Amino acid sequence: MADHRDTAVEAAVRGELRLLDPEVCRVPDLVGALLHPEFTEFGVSGRRWDRASIVAALTDPAGPMARPATARMHGVRVAPDVVHLTYDSESDGRWAHRSSLWRRTGDGWRLYFHQGTPFDPARE
């Protein structure tokens, strides 16, 4: 039987889960190692984030201490060096659909783009 696992998707999922880990998010070098130099995010708030601003926000000691709950994480390789992940997250009763693009670089898989869109699970 053939092995249908995609190591690129697995690497992106591992990276995404590390970025959701509060212990990782307290260390700027760990966060920075997971983000592509050209990283951009459109946050649930509607704010546009660049690499420097998201590193500062994620590593802020006053930031959230709990790991958000995630559900239905799915990944697909859309090009040899690009993986698209989608999943839902919940934090403090707020739900978001999430979409991430991971790109393979000389330093490994790095998050290139992320978007969070709020939603009400009662309306899904």
N, CA, C and O atoms as CSV, one atom per row, in Angstrom:
chain,resi,resn,atom,element,x,y,z
A,1,MET,N,N,0.844,-1.185,0.000
A,1,MET,CA,C,0.000,0.000,0.000
A,1,MET,C,C,0.889,1.247,0.000
A,1,MET,O,O,1.875,1.310,0.735
A,2,ALA,N,N,0.546,2.214,-0.807
A,2,ALA,CA,C,1.327,3.442,-0.930
A,2,ALA,C,C,1.154,4.320,0.307
A,2,ALA,O,O,0.107,4.311,0.955
A,3,ASP,N,N,2.197,5.071,0.617
A,3,ASP,CA,C,2.155,6.025,1.721
A,3,ASP,C,C,1.661,7.354,1.167
A,3,ASP,O,O,2.328,7.961,0.329
A,4,HIS,N,N,0.498,7.814,1.625
A,4,HIS,CA,C,-0.106,9.036,1.093
A,4,HIS,C,C,0.207,10.260,1.946
A,4,HIS,O,O,-0.356,11.331,1.720
A,5,ARG,N,N,1.084,10.115,2.905
A,5,ARG,CA,C,1.456,11.272,3.714
A,5,ARG,C,C,2.291,12.225,2.873
A,5,ARG,O,O,3.081,11.799,2.030
A,6,ASP,N,N,2.113,13.483,3.106
A,6,ASP,CA,C,2.910,14.495,2.419
A,6,ASP,C,C,3.784,15.158,3.485
A,6,ASP,O,O,3.275,15.851,4.365
A,7,THR,N,N,5.091,14.946,3.404
A,7,THR,CA,C,5.985,15.487,4.423
A,7,THR,C,C,5.974,17.007,4.450
A,7,THR,O,O,6.211,17.603,5.501
A,8,ALA,N,N,5.703,17.651,3.314
A,8,ALA,CA,C,5.620,19.112,3.283
A,8,ALA,C,C,4.421,19.585,4.105
A,8,ALA,O,O,4.538,20.528,4.888
A,9,VAL,N,N,3.279,18.939,3.929
A,9,VAL,CA,C,2.087,19.298,4.703
A,9,VAL,C,C,2.344,19.044,6.184
A,9,VAL,O,O,1.982,19.864,7.028
A,10,GLU,N,N,2.964,17.918,6.501
A,10,GLU,CA,C,3.268,17.612,7.901
A,10,GLU,C,C,4.185,18.668,8.518
A,10,GLU,O,O,3.996,19.052,9.673
A,11,ALA,N,N,5.165,19.135,7.767
A,11,ALA,CA,C,6.076,20.172,8.266
A,11,ALA,C,C,5.324,21.478,8.506
A,11,ALA,O,O,5.566,22.153,9.508
A,12,ALA,N,N,4.423,21.841,7.610
A,12,ALA,CA,C,3.639,23.070,7.787
A,12,ALA,C,C,2.730,22.959,9.003
A,12,ALA,O,O,2.600,23.914,9.769
A,13,VAL,N,N,2.104,21.811,9.186
A,13,VAL,CA,C,1.234,21.614,10.355
A,13,VAL,C,C,2.056,21.733,11.637
A,13,VAL,O,O,1.630,22.397,12.582
A,14,ARG,N,N,3.224,21.101,11.680
A,14,ARG,CA,C,4.086,21.218,12.867
A,14,ARG,C,C,4.436,22.678,13.139
A,14,ARG,O,O,4.388,23.127,14.285
A,15,GLY,N,N,4.789,23.420,12.089
A,15,GLY,CA,C,5.119,24.835,12.260
A,15,GLY,C,C,3.944,25.637,12.768
A,15,GLY,O,O,4.097,26.467,13.664
A,16,GLU,N,N,2.764,25.398,12.202
A,16,GLU,CA,C,1.560,26.124,12.626
A,16,GLU,C,C,1.269,25.855,14.101
A,16,GLU,O,O,0.966,26.776,14.859
A,17,LEU,N,N,1.363,24.588,14.501
A,17,LEU,CA,C,1.094,24.231,15.893
A,17,LEU,C,C,2.128,24.841,16.830
A,17,LEU,O,O,1.800,25.200,17.961
A,18,ARG,N,N,3.365,24.961,16.377
A,18,ARG,CA,C,4.385,25.629,17.208
A,18,ARG,C,C,4.040,27.103,17.396
A,18,ARG,O,O,4.223,27.647,18.486
A,19,LEU,N,N,3.542,27.756,16.342
A,19,LEU,CA,C,3.165,29.165,16.471
A,19,LEU,C,C,1.964,29.359,17.401
A,19,LEU,O,O,1.763,30.454,17.926
A,20,LEU,N,N,1.182,28.332,17.604
A,20,LEU,CA,C,0.035,28.402,18.513
A,20,LEU,C,C,0.426,28.051,19.945
A,20,LEU,O,O,-0.387,28.195,20.859
A,21,ASP,N,N,1.641,27.598,20.148
A,21,ASP,CA,C,2.122,27.177,21.466
A,21,ASP,C,C,2.571,28.399,22.271
A,21,ASP,O,O,3.500,29.093,21.860
A,22,PRO,N,N,1.927,28.674,23.412
A,22,PRO,CA,C,2.307,29.852,24.208
A,22,PRO,C,C,3.776,29.849,24.635
A,22,PRO,O,O,4.374,30.915,24.781
A,23,GLU,N,N,4.358,28.686,24.835
A,23,GLU,CA,C,5.778,28.625,25.222
A,23,GLU,C,C,6.676,29.103,24.083
A,23,GLU,O,O,7.671,29.786,24.328
A,24,VAL,N,N,6.344,28.760,22.864
A,24,VAL,CA,C,7.114,29.223,21.704
A,24,VAL,C,C,6.919,30.724,21.524
A,24,VAL,O,O,7.867,31.452,21.229
A,25,CYS,N,N,5.690,31.173,21.703
A,25,CYS,CA,C,5.366,32.596,21.456
A,25,CYS,C,C,5.997,33.544,22.460
A,25,CYS,O,O,5.916,34.758,22.278
A,26,ARG,N,N,6.604,33.049,23.482
A,26,ARG,CA,C,7.279,33.910,24.451
A,26,ARG,C,C,8.730,34.196,24.054
A,26,ARG,O,O,9.402,35.009,24.689
A,27,VAL,N,N,9.209,33.524,23.001
A,27,VAL,CA,C,10.623,33.626,22.630
A,27,VAL,C,C,10.729,34.200,21.209
A,27,VAL,O,O,10.458,33.492,20.239
A,28,PRO,N,N,11.118,35.468,21.079
A,28,PRO,CA,C,11.173,36.096,19.759
A,28,PRO,C,C,11.957,35.304,18.715
A,28,PRO,O,O,11.538,35.228,17.560
A,29,ASP,N,N,13.090,34.712,19.105
A,29,ASP,CA,C,13.885,33.952,18.132
A,29,ASP,C,C,13.141,32.724,17.624
A,29,ASP,O,O,13.284,32.360,16.457
A,30,LEU,N,N,12.346,32.076,18.481
A,30,LEU,CA,C,11.574,30.911,18.046
A,30,LEU,C,C,10.470,31.317,17.085
A,30,LEU,O,O,10.243,30.650,16.075
A,31,VAL,N,N,9.783,32.411,17.397
A,31,VAL,CA,C,8.732,32.910,16.503
A,31,VAL,C,C,9.354,33.332,15.177
A,31,VAL,O,O,8.874,32.959,14.106
A,32,GLY,N,N,10.416,34.107,15.259
A,32,GLY,CA,C,11.074,34.595,14.050
A,32,GLY,C,C,11.563,33.479,13.143
A,32,GLY,O,O,11.541,33.623,11.920
A,33,ALA,N,N,12.003,32.370,13.724
A,33,ALA,CA,C,12.488,31.244,12.931
A,33,ALA,C,C,11.370,30.576,12.138
A,33,ALA,O,O,11.638,29.873,11.163
A,34,LEU,N,N,10.126,30.788,12.544
A,34,LEU,CA,C,8.983,30.181,11.850
A,34,LEU,C,C,8.362,31.100,10.807
A,34,LEU,O,O,7.547,30.653,9.999
A,35,LEU,N,N,8.733,32.373,10.814
A,35,LEU,CA,C,8.130,33.345,9.900
A,35,LEU,C,C,9.049,33.665,8.733
A,35,LEU,O,O,10.250,33.870,8.909
A,36,HIS,N,N,8.475,33.706,7.549
A,36,HIS,CA,C,9.199,34.094,6.338
A,36,HIS,C,C,9.599,35.567,6.470
A,36,HIS,O,O,8.866,36.337,7.091
A,37,PRO,N,N,10.721,35.977,5.913
A,37,PRO,CA,C,11.127,37.389,5.987
A,37,PRO,C,C,10.069,38.346,5.419
A,37,PRO,O,O,9.995,39.497,5.851
A,38,GLU,N,N,9.253,37.894,4.464
A,38,GLU,CA,C,8.227,38.744,3.859
A,38,GLU,C,C,6.831,38.452,4.422
A,38,GLU,O,O,5.830,38.717,3.757
A,39,PHE,N,N,6.761,37.914,5.627
A,39,PHE,CA,C,5.486,37.540,6.237
A,39,PHE,C,C,4.489,38.703,6.279
A,39,PHE,O,O,4.857,39.850,6.530
A,40,THR,N,N,3.219,38.375,6.026
A,40,THR,CA,C,2.096,39.312,6.147
A,40,THR,C,C,0.913,38.550,6.738
A,40,THR,O,O,0.720,37.367,6.456
A,41,GLU,N,N,0.128,39.239,7.557
A,41,GLU,CA,C,-1.103,38.656,8.097
A,41,GLU,C,C,-2.221,39.682,8.041
A,41,GLU,O,O,-2.013,40.869,8.294
A,42,PHE,N,N,-3.419,39.199,7.702
A,42,PHE,CA,C,-4.650,39.961,7.889
A,42,PHE,C,C,-5.340,39.318,9.074
A,42,PHE,O,O,-5.883,38.219,8.959
A,43,GLY,N,N,-5.323,39.991,10.208
A,43,GLY,CA,C,-5.829,39.419,11.448
A,43,GLY,C,C,-7.343,39.437,11.552
A,43,GLY,O,O,-8.035,40.099,10.778
A,44,VAL,N,N,-7.836,38.693,12.525
A,44,VAL,CA,C,-9.269,38.628,12.809
A,44,VAL,C,C,-9.817,40.030,13.079
A,44,VAL,O,O,-10.976,40.319,12.782
A,45,SER,N,N,-8.980,40.889,13.640
A,45,SER,CA,C,-9.385,42.267,13.963
A,45,SER,C,C,-9.514,43.134,12.715
A,45,SER,O,O,-10.086,44.223,12.767
A,46,GLY,N,N,-8.982,42.649,11.594
A,46,GLY,CA,C,-8.945,43.452,10.380
A,46,GLY,C,C,-7.613,44.161,10.191
A,46,GLY,O,O,-7.361,44.765,9.148
A,47,ARG,N,N,-6.772,44.083,11.199
A,47,ARG,CA,C,-5.458,44.732,11.127
A,47,ARG,C,C,-4.531,43.959,10.194
A,47,ARG,O,O,-4.591,42.732,10.118
A,48,ARG,N,N,-3.679,44.689,9.489
A,48,ARG,CA,C,-2.625,44.093,8.663
A,48,ARG,C,C,-1.348,44.073,9.503
A,48,ARG,O,O,-0.956,45.089,10.075
A,49,TRP,N,N,-0.713,42.919,9.570
A,49,TRP,CA,C,0.498,42.738,10.357
A,49,TRP,C,C,1.665,42.423,9.423
A,49,TRP,O,O,1.499,41.733,8.418
A,50,ASP,N,N,2.852,42.940,9.769
A,50,ASP,CA,C,4.061,42.519,9.076
A,50,ASP,C,C,4.863,41.646,10.057
A,50,ASP,O,O,4.431,41.405,11.185
A,51,ARG,N,N,5.998,41.194,9.620
A,51,ARG,CA,C,6.787,40.269,10.431
A,51,ARG,C,C,7.169,40.879,11.782
A,51,ARG,O,O,6.982,40.251,12.824
A,52,ALA,N,N,7.699,42.092,11.762
A,52,ALA,CA,C,8.148,42.727,13.007
A,52,ALA,C,C,6.986,42.949,13.972
A,52,ALA,O,O,7.122,42.695,15.169
A,53,SER,N,N,5.850,43.418,13.468
A,53,SER,CA,C,4.730,43.710,14.371
A,53,SER,C,C,4.116,42.439,14.946
A,53,SER,O,O,3.661,42.449,16.090
A,54,ILE,N,N,4.089,41.343,14.185
A,54,ILE,CA,C,3.504,40.117,14.724
A,54,ILE,C,C,4.450,39.458,15.721
A,54,ILE,O,O,3.995,38.874,16.704
A,55,VAL,N,N,5.766,39.543,15.483
A,55,VAL,CA,C,6.726,39.017,16.471
A,55,VAL,C,C,6.555,39.779,17.780
A,55,VAL,O,O,6.514,39.170,18.849
A,56,ALA,N,N,6.455,41.107,17.709
A,56,ALA,CA,C,6.278,41.907,18.925
A,56,ALA,C,C,4.975,41.557,19.634
A,56,ALA,O,O,4.955,41.430,20.858
A,57,ALA,N,N,3.889,41.398,18.885
A,57,ALA,CA,C,2.601,41.086,19.498
A,57,ALA,C,C,2.590,39.690,20.117
A,57,ALA,O,O,2.099,39.509,21.232
A,58,LEU,N,N,3.124,38.712,19.407
A,58,LEU,CA,C,3.101,37.341,19.915
A,58,LEU,C,C,3.994,37.158,21.130
A,58,LEU,O,O,3.693,36.339,21.999
A,59,THR,N,N,5.082,37.904,21.206
A,59,THR,CA,C,6.021,37.735,22.315
A,59,THR,C,C,5.761,38.708,23.464
A,59,THR,O,O,6.526,38.739,24.428
A,60,ASP,N,N,4.709,39.490,23.377
A,60,ASP,CA,C,4.338,40.433,24.439
A,60,ASP,C,C,3.935,39.649,25.695
A,60,ASP,O,O,3.009,38.839,25.640
A,61,PRO,N,N,4.616,39.878,26.824
A,61,PRO,CA,C,4.276,39.149,28.050
A,61,PRO,C,C,2.825,39.352,28.501
A,61,PRO,O,O,2.281,38.520,29.227
A,62,ALA,N,N,2.205,40.443,28.077
A,62,ALA,CA,C,0.813,40.694,28.450
A,62,ALA,C,C,-0.171,39.984,27.518
A,62,ALA,O,O,-1.383,40.067,27.716
A,63,GLY,N,N,0.346,39.290,26.506
A,63,GLY,CA,C,-0.506,38.597,25.543
A,63,GLY,C,C,-1.157,37.358,26.136
A,63,GLY,O,O,-0.907,37.013,27.291
A,64,PRO,N,N,-1.995,36.687,25.346
A,64,PRO,CA,C,-2.699,35.500,25.823
A,64,PRO,C,C,-1.738,34.405,26.272
A,64,PRO,O,O,-0.706,34.177,25.641
A,65,MET,N,N,-2.080,33.737,27.356
A,65,MET,CA,C,-1.251,32.662,27.886
A,65,MET,C,C,-1.748,31.286,27.451
A,65,MET,O,O,-0.988,30.318,27.480
A,66,ALA,N,N,-3.003,31.189,27.051
A,66,ALA,CA,C,-3.578,29.893,26.706
A,66,ALA,C,C,-3.466,29.634,25.211
A,66,ALA,O,O,-3.528,30.551,24.393
A,67,ARG,N,N,-3.300,28.370,24.881
A,67,ARG,CA,C,-3.263,27.962,23.479
A,67,ARG,C,C,-4.689,27.921,22.958
A,67,ARG,O,O,-5.553,27.315,23.591
A,68,PRO,N,N,-4.957,28.555,21.814
A,68,PRO,CA,C,-6.318,28.484,21.276
A,68,PRO,C,C,-6.648,27.053,20.846
A,68,PRO,O,O,-5.769,26.299,20.429
A,69,ALA,N,N,-7.918,26.698,20.955
A,69,ALA,CA,C,-8.368,25.399,20.469
A,69,ALA,C,C,-8.412,25.449,18.947
A,69,ALA,O,O,-8.792,26.463,18.362
A,70,THR,N,N,-8.022,24.355,18.317
A,70,THR,CA,C,-8.070,24.287,16.862
A,70,THR,C,C,-8.901,23.088,16.442
A,70,THR,O,O,-8.985,22.089,17.157
A,71,ALA,N,N,-9.512,23.203,15.274
A,71,ALA,CA,C,-10.338,22.114,14.750
A,71,ALA,C,C,-10.211,22.063,13.238
A,71,ALA,O,O,-9.944,23.076,12.592
A,72,ARG,N,N,-10.398,20.913,12.696
A,72,ARG,CA,C,-10.488,20.680,11.248
A,72,ARG,C,C,-9.277,21.197,10.482
A,72,ARG,O,O,-9.431,21.787,9.412
A,73,MET,N,N,-8.082,20.985,11.011
A,73,MET,CA,C,-6.901,21.432,10.275
A,73,MET,C,C,-6.704,20.525,9.066
A,73,MET,O,O,-6.725,19.299,9.169
A,74,HIS,N,N,-6.513,21.164,7.928
A,74,HIS,CA,C,-6.341,20.455,6.670
A,74,HIS,C,C,-5.252,21.152,5.880
A,74,HIS,O,O,-5.173,22.381,5.865
A,75,GLY,N,N,-4.419,20.368,5.227
A,75,GLY,CA,C,-3.349,20.953,4.428
A,75,GLY,C,C,-3.272,20.324,3.063
A,75,GLY,O,O,-3.618,19.158,2.876
A,76,VAL,N,N,-2.810,21.115,2.106
A,76,VAL,CA,C,-2.612,20.631,0.747
A,76,VAL,C,C,-1.402,21.351,0.157
A,76,VAL,O,O,-1.212,22.549,0.363
A,77,ARG,N,N,-0.592,20.596,-0.578
A,77,ARG,CA,C,0.542,21.210,-1.270
A,77,ARG,C,C,-0.002,21.818,-2.553
A,77,ARG,O,O,-0.575,21.110,-3.380
A,78,VAL,N,N,0.173,23.127,-2.726
A,78,VAL,CA,C,-0.346,23.811,-3.914
A,78,VAL,C,C,0.737,24.061,-4.959
A,78,VAL,O,O,0.433,24.422,-6.096
A,79,ALA,N,N,1.993,23.869,-4.578
A,79,ALA,CA,C,3.150,23.966,-5.470
A,79,ALA,C,C,4.275,23.191,-4.784
A,79,ALA,O,O,4.155,22.871,-3.602
A,80,PRO,N,N,5.342,22.886,-5.476
A,80,PRO,CA,C,6.401,22.095,-4.840
A,80,PRO,C,C,6.901,22.685,-3.522
A,80,PRO,O,O,7.241,21.940,-2.603
A,81,ASP,N,N,6.948,24.009,-3.421
A,81,ASP,CA,C,7.482,24.655,-2.225
A,81,ASP,C,C,6.454,25.484,-1.470
A,81,ASP,O,O,6.826,26.385,-0.718
A,82,VAL,N,N,5.154,25.197,-1.656
A,82,VAL,CA,C,4.093,25.959,-0.984
A,82,VAL,C,C,3.017,25.001,-0.469
A,82,VAL,O,O,2.537,24.133,-1.198
A,83,VAL,N,N,2.651,25.180,0.805
A,83,VAL,CA,C,1.570,24.411,1.431
A,83,VAL,C,C,0.520,25.389,1.927
A,83,VAL,O,O,0.843,26.428,2.502
A,84,HIS,N,N,-0.751,25.042,1.698
A,84,HIS,CA,C,-1.876,25.838,2.195
A,84,HIS,C,C,-2.549,25.058,3.316
A,84,HIS,O,O,-2.976,23.920,3.120
A,85,LEU,N,N,-2.642,25.675,4.491
A,85,LEU,CA,C,-3.348,25.086,5.625
A,85,LEU,C,C,-4.617,25.875,5.892
A,85,LEU,O,O,-4.634,27.099,5.763
A,86,THR,N,N,-5.678,25.172,6.264
A,86,THR,CA,C,-6.903,25.814,6.738
A,86,THR,C,C,-7.333,25.110,8.017
A,86,THR,O,O,-7.143,23.905,8.179
A,87,TYR,N,N,-7.919,25.890,8.922
A,87,TYR,CA,C,-8.439,25.329,10.171
A,87,TYR,C,C,-9.294,26.386,10.859
A,87,TYR,O,O,-9.317,27.550,10.457
A,88,ASP,N,N,-9.988,25.961,11.892
A,88,ASP,CA,C,-10.761,26.876,12.724
A,88,ASP,C,C,-10.094,26.966,14.081
A,88,ASP,O,O,-9.493,26.001,14.555
A,89,SER,N,N,-10.201,28.126,14.703
A,89,SER,CA,C,-9.653,28.305,16.048
A,89,SER,C,C,-10.703,28.961,16.935
A,89,SER,O,O,-11.596,29.669,16.469
A,90,GLU,N,N,-10.563,28.699,18.225
A,90,GLU,CA,C,-11.441,29.315,19.223
A,90,GLU,C,C,-10.580,29.783,20.375
A,90,GLU,O,O,-9.742,29.035,20.877
A,91,SER,N,N,-10.786,31.023,20.796
A,91,SER,CA,C,-10.084,31.588,21.933
A,91,SER,C,C,-11.027,32.532,22.652
A,91,SER,O,O,-11.515,33.497,22.065
A,92,ASP,N,N,-11.282,32.257,23.918
A,92,ASP,CA,C,-12.183,33.085,24.733
A,92,ASP,C,C,-13.550,33.257,24.084
A,92,ASP,O,O,-14.131,34.342,24.133
A,93,GLY,N,N,-14.066,32.187,23.475
A,93,GLY,CA,C,-15.399,32.222,22.870
A,93,GLY,C,C,-15.452,32.845,21.494
A,93,GLY,O,O,-16.521,32.907,20.887
A,94,ARG,N,N,-14.311,33.312,20.980
A,94,ARG,CA,C,-14.255,33.906,19.633
A,94,ARG,C,C,-13.707,32.873,18.664
A,94,ARG,O,O,-12.640,32.298,18.881
A,95,TRP,N,N,-14.458,32.648,17.588
A,95,TRP,CA,C,-14.073,31.673,16.575
A,95,TRP,C,C,-13.544,32.374,15.335
A,95,TRP,O,O,-13.970,33.481,15.007
A,96,ALA,N,N,-12.605,31.718,14.644
A,96,ALA,CA,C,-12.074,32.261,13.394
A,96,ALA,C,C,-11.755,31.122,12.435
A,96,ALA,O,O,-11.229,30.082,12.832
A,97,HIS,N,N,-12.083,31.340,11.162
A,97,HIS,CA,C,-11.569,30.496,10.094
A,97,HIS,C,C,-10.156,30.998,9.824
A,97,HIS,O,O,-9.935,32.207,9.767
A,98,ARG,N,N,-9.204,30.098,9.657
A,98,ARG,CA,C,-7.814,30.496,9.462
A,98,ARG,C,C,-7.239,29.866,8.204
A,98,ARG,O,O,-7.560,28.731,7.851
A,99,SER,N,N,-6.388,30.624,7.542
A,99,SER,CA,C,-5.751,30.188,6.306
A,99,SER,C,C,-4.289,30.614,6.355
A,99,SER,O,O,-3.983,31.779,6.607
A,100,SER,N,N,-3.381,29.657,6.111
A,100,SER,CA,C,-1.946,29.938,6.154
A,100,SER,C,C,-1.265,29.392,4.913
A,100,SER,O,O,-1.586,28.305,4.434
A,101,LEU,N,N,-0.319,30.167,4.402
A,101,LEU,CA,C,0.544,29.700,3.321
A,101,LEU,C,C,1.955,29.551,3.876
A,101,LEU,O,O,2.529,30.497,4.416
A,102,TRP,N,N,2.499,28.356,3.736
A,102,TRP,CA,C,3.852,28.049,4.170
A,102,TRP,C,C,4.728,27.851,2.949
A,102,TRP,O,O,4.346,27.153,2.010
A,103,ARG,N,N,5.920,28.474,2.961
A,103,ARG,CA,C,6.861,28.354,1.842
A,103,ARG,C,C,8.151,27.700,2.325
A,103,ARG,O,O,8.662,28.012,3.401
A,104,ARG,N,N,8.664,26.784,1.504
A,104,ARG,CA,C,9.952,26.174,1.824
A,104,ARG,C,C,11.058,27.148,1.421
A,104,ARG,O,O,11.064,27.679,0.310
A,105,THR,N,N,11.976,27.368,2.331
A,105,THR,CA,C,13.132,28.231,2.089
A,105,THR,C,C,14.392,27.402,2.347
A,105,THR,O,O,14.303,26.225,2.694
A,106,GLY,N,N,15.530,28.002,2.183
A,106,GLY,CA,C,16.780,27.332,2.513
A,106,GLY,C,C,16.885,26.990,3.988
A,106,GLY,O,O,17.674,26.127,4.374
A,107,ASP,N,N,16.089,27.666,4.819
A,107,ASP,CA,C,16.081,27.427,6.272
A,107,ASP,C,C,14.914,26.546,6.707
A,107,ASP,O,O,14.677,26.392,7.905
A,108,GLY,N,N,14.185,25.969,5.763
A,108,GLY,CA,C,13.041,25.123,6.117
A,108,GLY,C,C,11.722,25.797,5.781
A,108,GLY,O,O,11.681,26.797,5.066
A,109,TRP,N,N,10.659,25.237,6.305
A,109,TRP,CA,C,9.313,25.755,6.031
A,109,TRP,C,C,9.025,26.957,6.914
A,109,TRP,O,O,9.208,26.908,8.130
A,110,ARG,N,N,8.568,28.044,6.283
A,110,ARG,CA,C,8.280,29.281,7.013
A,110,ARG,C,C,6.909,29.809,6.616
A,110,ARG,O,O,6.484,29.693,5.467
A,111,LEU,N,N,6.229,30.392,7.598
A,111,LEU,CA,C,4.905,30.970,7.353
A,111,LEU,C,C,5.061,32.254,6.546
A,111,LEU,O,O,5.722,33.196,6.982
A,112,TYR,N,N,4.448,32.281,5.368
A,112,TYR,CA,C,4.544,33.412,4.456
A,112,TYR,C,C,3.338,34.340,4.576
A,112,TYR,O,O,3.483,35.561,4.518
A,113,PHE,N,N,2.141,33.759,4.743
A,113,PHE,CA,C,0.915,34.559,4.810
A,113,PHE,C,C,-0.083,33.863,5.726
A,113,PHE,O,O,-0.186,32.637,5.734
A,114,HIS,N,N,-0.813,34.662,6.493
A,114,HIS,CA,C,-1.864,34.124,7.362
A,114,HIS,C,C,-3.048,35.077,7.356
A,114,HIS,O,O,-2.881,36.296,7.320
A,115,GLN,N,N,-4.253,34.502,7.393
A,115,GLN,CA,C,-5.464,35.309,7.506
A,115,GLN,C,C,-6.419,34.634,8.465
A,115,GLN,O,O,-6.592,33.416,8.440
A,116,GLY,N,N,-7.040,35.443,9.312
A,116,GLY,CA,C,-8.083,34.977,10.218
A,116,GLY,C,C,-9.357,35.746,9.940
A,116,GLY,O,O,-9.350,36.973,9.842
A,117,THR,N,N,-10.467,35.002,9.812
A,117,THR,CA,C,-11.766,35.615,9.545
A,117,THR,C,C,-12.744,35.176,10.622
A,117,THR,O,O,-12.991,33.979,10.766
A,118,PRO,N,N,-13.312,36.115,11.388
A,118,PRO,CA,C,-14.233,35.708,12.453
A,118,PRO,C,C,-15.491,35.054,11.884
A,118,PRO,O,O,-15.938,35.381,10.784
A,119,PHE,N,N,-16.051,34.122,12.661
A,119,PHE,CA,C,-17.317,33.497,12.283
A,119,PHE,C,C,-18.050,33.042,13.528
A,119,PHE,O,O,-17.463,32.885,14.599
A,120,ASP,N,N,-19.344,32.833,13.364
A,120,ASP,CA,C,-20.212,32.359,14.431
A,120,ASP,C,C,-20.533,30.899,14.142
A,120,ASP,O,O,-21.219,30.614,13.161
A,121,PRO,N,N,-20.056,29.955,14.971
A,121,PRO,CA,C,-20.300,28.543,14.688
A,121,PRO,C,C,-21.780,28.169,14.698
A,121,PRO,O,O,-22.158,27.158,14.106
A,122,ALA,N,N,-22.613,28.953,15.351
A,122,ALA,CA,C,-24.059,28.675,15.367
A,122,ALA,C,C,-24.675,28.925,13.992
A,122,ALA,O,O,-25.762,28.426,13.699
A,123,ARG,N,N,-23.995,29.687,13.156
A,123,ARG,CA,C,-24.519,30.004,11.819
A,123,ARG,C,C,-23.875,29.163,10.733
A,123,ARG,O,O,-24.218,29.305,9.560
A,124,GLU,N,N,-22.962,28.303,11.096
A,124,GLU,CA,C,-22.274,27.461,10.106
A,124,GLU,C,C,-23.117,26.263,9.741
A,124,GLU,O,O,-22.703,25.443,8.923
